Amino acid sequence: MRRKATLVFVGITLLAGLAYSTWHIQEFRYRPYLHESLYLPSGKFLKQMSIGYRQLAADLVWFQAVQYYGGFRKGNHDLRYFRGLIDLVVTLDPHFVFAYIFGALVVSEDIGSFDEGAEILKRGMVANPTMWRLPFEIGFLSYINRVDNTVAARYFDLASRMPEAPEFTDRFAAFVYAKAGDDATAIRLWEAYKQSTDNKILQELADRYIAKIEAAKDQEGMASDVQ
């Protein structure tokens, strides 16, 4: 009984410390010169220490990751610690599929590293081998980033063969085979992506990335007019 009480106390103490260490990130919004001194505990360490509280710990870090991204959207800070927060979440809870998806989208589109984004999704596929959305996301990002249409279609096809995969995964594969990559096609694909999910965060991200493409097109048009 005493041992159980001790374990509960250790778990609660660890979660309190975790909440403080990740929440502490928010203070760096207005003091960016302190970024280098911030310490994030490793996911493996937390996984070993959180005992029966891993999912709760993952939820705490997830909340901070979303808040941290929100601060970036407001222009308060960069995304220096975003990768670390997502790594903590999926190490604590490898089956938190949406964390892989959100993390990969932000790393690929906001940080500008498709390869890292794809690796996050591949990590998710290892932990969740029958979840169709993960290969679908790799296919989608492969096409949007103009990596390789054949690779994109292959991942769409893989997604379409998984349990509970919706019909549109087949349509995405056919679409990618038929179309060359350009801004207009990317916008249409983002719009289709938005319709493919009920998740508000993903829908907002799709709107944002569409706006970025359109803004870039407008700037190119203005530059052409000047010349």
C-alpha positions as CSV (number, residue, x, y, z in Angstrom):
1,M,0.0,0.0,0.0
2,R,2.8,2.4,1.0
3,R,4.6,1.6,-2.3
4,K,1.5,2.3,-4.3
5,A,1.1,5.6,-2.5
6,T,4.7,6.4,-3.2
7,L,4.3,5.7,-6.9
8,V,1.2,7.9,-7.1
9,F,3.1,10.7,-5.4
10,V,6.0,10.3,-7.8
11,G,3.7,10.4,-10.7
12,I,1.9,13.5,-9.6
13,T,5.2,15.2,-8.8
14,L,6.5,14.3,-12.3
15,L,3.4,15.6,-14.0
16,A,3.6,18.9,-12.1
17,G,7.2,19.3,-13.1
18,L,6.4,18.5,-16.7
19,A,3.5,21.0,-16.7
20,Y,5.9,23.6,-15.4
21,S,8.7,22.9,-17.8
22,T,6.5,23.0,-20.9
23,W,4.4,25.9,-19.7
24,H,7.7,27.8,-19.0
25,I,8.1,27.9,-22.8
26,Q,5.4,30.6,-22.9
27,E,7.6,33.0,-21.0
28,F,10.1,33.1,-23.9
29,R,7.5,34.8,-26.1
30,Y,8.8,38.2,-24.9
31,R,12.3,37.2,-23.9
32,P,13.7,35.4,-27.0
33,Y,17.3,35.9,-25.8
34,L,16.6,33.3,-23.1
35,H,15.7,30.6,-25.7
36,E,19.1,28.9,-25.4
37,S,18.6,28.3,-21.6
38,L,15.3,26.4,-21.9
39,Y,15.5,22.7,-21.1
40,L,13.0,20.2,-22.4
41,P,13.2,16.7,-20.8
42,S,13.7,13.8,-23.2
43,G,10.8,11.8,-24.2
44,K,12.5,8.5,-23.2
45,F,13.1,9.9,-19.7
46,L,9.5,11.0,-19.3
47,K,8.2,7.7,-20.6
48,Q,10.2,5.8,-18.0
49,M,9.3,8.1,-15.1
50,S,5.6,8.8,-15.8
51,I,4.6,5.2,-14.8
52,G,0.9,5.0,-15.2
53,Y,0.4,8.6,-16.2
54,R,1.9,8.6,-19.7
55,Q,-1.4,9.5,-21.5
56,L,-2.1,12.3,-19.1
57,A,1.5,13.6,-19.5
58,A,1.1,13.4,-23.3
59,D,-2.1,15.5,-23.0
60,L,-0.3,18.1,-20.9
61,V,2.5,18.5,-23.4
62,W,0.1,18.4,-26.3
63,F,-1.8,21.4,-24.8
64,Q,1.5,23.3,-24.6
65,A,2.4,22.4,-28.2
66,V,-0.9,23.8,-29.5
67,Q,-0.5,26.9,-27.3
68,Y,3.1,27.3,-28.5
69,Y,2.0,27.1,-32.1
70,G,-0.7,29.7,-31.4
71,G,2.0,32.0,-30.0
72,F,3.9,31.6,-33.3
73,R,0.8,32.5,-35.3
74,K,0.5,35.7,-33.3
75,G,4.1,36.6,-34.1
76,N,5.3,36.2,-30.5
77,H,8.1,33.8,-31.1
78,D,9.6,31.3,-33.6
79,L,9.1,27.5,-33.7
80,R,12.4,26.5,-32.2
81,Y,10.9,24.1,-29.6
82,F,8.0,22.8,-31.7
83,R,9.7,19.7,-32.8
84,G,10.8,18.9,-29.3
85,L,7.2,19.2,-28.0
86,I,5.8,17.0,-30.7
87,D,8.5,14.4,-30.0
88,L,7.6,14.4,-26.3
89,V,3.9,13.9,-27.1
90,V,4.3,10.9,-29.5
91,T,7.0,9.3,-27.3
92,L,4.6,9.4,-24.3
93,D,1.6,8.3,-26.4
94,P,2.7,6.6,-29.7
95,H,-1.0,6.2,-30.7
96,F,-1.8,9.9,-30.7
97,V,-2.3,10.0,-34.4
98,F,-3.3,13.6,-34.7
99,A,-0.1,14.8,-33.0
100,Y,1.9,13.2,-35.9
101,I,-0.3,14.8,-38.5
102,F,-0.3,18.3,-36.9
103,G,3.4,18.1,-36.2
104,A,4.2,17.0,-39.8
105,L,2.1,19.7,-41.3
106,V,3.7,22.5,-39.2
107,V,7.3,21.2,-39.7
108,S,6.8,20.8,-43.4
109,E,4.8,24.0,-44.2
110,D,5.8,26.5,-41.5
111,I,9.4,25.4,-40.7
112,G,9.9,24.4,-44.4
113,S,11.4,20.9,-43.9
114,F,9.4,18.3,-45.9
115,D,11.9,15.5,-45.0
116,E,11.4,16.0,-41.3
117,G,7.7,16.2,-41.7
118,A,7.6,13.0,-43.6
119,E,9.8,11.3,-41.0
120,I,7.3,12.3,-38.3
121,L,4.5,10.6,-40.3
122,K,6.6,7.5,-41.0
123,R,7.3,7.2,-37.2
124,G,3.5,7.3,-36.8
125,M,3.0,4.6,-39.3
126,V,5.4,2.3,-37.4
127,A,3.4,2.8,-34.3
128,N,0.0,2.7,-36.0
129,P,0.4,0.5,-39.1
130,T,-3.3,0.3,-40.0
131,M,-4.1,4.0,-39.7
132,W,-4.9,5.2,-43.3
133,R,-4.5,8.9,-42.5
134,L,-0.7,8.7,-41.9
135,P,0.4,7.4,-45.4
136,F,-2.3,9.7,-46.9
137,E,-0.6,12.7,-45.3
138,I,2.8,11.7,-46.6
139,G,1.3,11.4,-50.1
140,F,-0.4,14.8,-49.7
141,L,2.8,16.6,-48.5
142,S,4.9,14.9,-51.2
143,Y,2.6,16.3,-53.8
144,I,2.2,19.8,-52.3
145,N,5.9,20.1,-51.9
146,R,6.5,18.8,-55.4
147,V,8.8,16.1,-54.2
148,D,7.7,13.3,-56.5
149,N,4.2,12.6,-58.0
150,T,4.9,8.9,-58.2
151,V,5.8,8.7,-54.5
152,A,2.7,10.8,-53.6
153,A,0.5,8.5,-55.6
154,R,2.1,5.4,-54.1
155,Y,1.3,6.6,-50.5
156,F,-2.3,7.6,-51.5
157,D,-2.7,4.1,-52.9
158,L,-1.3,2.6,-49.7
159,A,-3.7,4.7,-47.7
160,S,-6.7,3.5,-49.8
161,R,-5.9,-0.1,-49.1
162,M,-6.1,0.3,-45.3
163,P,-9.1,-0.4,-43.1
164,E,-11.8,2.2,-43.0
165,A,-10.0,4.3,-45.7
166,P,-12.6,6.6,-47.4
167,E,-13.1,6.6,-51.2
168,F,-11.4,10.0,-51.7
169,T,-8.0,8.4,-51.1
170,D,-8.3,6.6,-54.5
171,R,-9.4,9.8,-56.1
172,F,-6.3,11.6,-54.8
173,A,-4.0,9.0,-56.3
174,A,-5.7,9.3,-59.7
175,F,-5.6,13.1,-59.5
176,V,-1.9,13.1,-58.7
177,Y,-1.1,10.8,-61.6
178,A,-3.1,13.0,-64.0
179,K,-2.0,16.5,-62.9
180,A,1.4,18.3,-63.0
181,G,2.3,20.3,-59.9
182,D,1.4,24.0,-60.0
183,D,0.0,26.6,-57.6
184,A,-3.6,26.2,-58.9
185,T,-3.5,22.5,-58.5
186,A,-2.0,22.8,-55.0
187,I,-4.8,25.1,-54.0
188,R,-7.4,22.7,-55.2
189,L,-5.7,19.9,-53.4
190,W,-5.6,21.9,-50.2
191,E,-9.3,22.6,-50.6
192,A,-10.0,18.9,-51.1
193,Y,-7.9,18.2,-48.1
194,K,-9.9,20.6,-46.0
195,Q,-13.1,18.8,-47.0
196,S,-11.5,15.4,-46.1
197,T,-11.4,16.2,-42.3
198,D,-13.8,17.4,-39.6
199,N,-10.9,18.6,-37.5
200,K,-11.0,22.4,-37.0
201,I,-7.3,22.7,-36.5
202,L,-6.5,21.0,-39.8
203,Q,-9.2,23.0,-41.6
204,E,-7.7,26.2,-40.3
205,L,-4.2,25.1,-41.3
206,A,-5.5,24.3,-44.9
207,D,-7.0,27.8,-45.1
208,R,-3.8,29.4,-43.9
209,Y,-1.6,27.5,-46.4
210,I,-4.0,28.3,-49.3
211,A,-3.7,32.0,-48.3
212,K,0.1,31.7,-48.3
213,I,0.1,30.3,-51.9
214,E,-2.3,33.0,-53.1
215,A,-0.3,35.7,-51.4
216,A,2.9,34.4,-53.1
217,K,1.1,34.3,-56.5
218,D,0.0,37.9,-56.0
219,Q,3.6,39.0,-55.2
220,E,4.9,37.2,-58.3
221,G,2.2,39.0,-60.3
222,M,3.1,42.4,-58.9
223,A,6.8,41.7,-59.6
224,S,6.0,40.8,-63.2
225,D,4.0,44.0,-63.7
226,V,6.9,46.1,-62.4
227,Q,9.3,44.5,-64.9
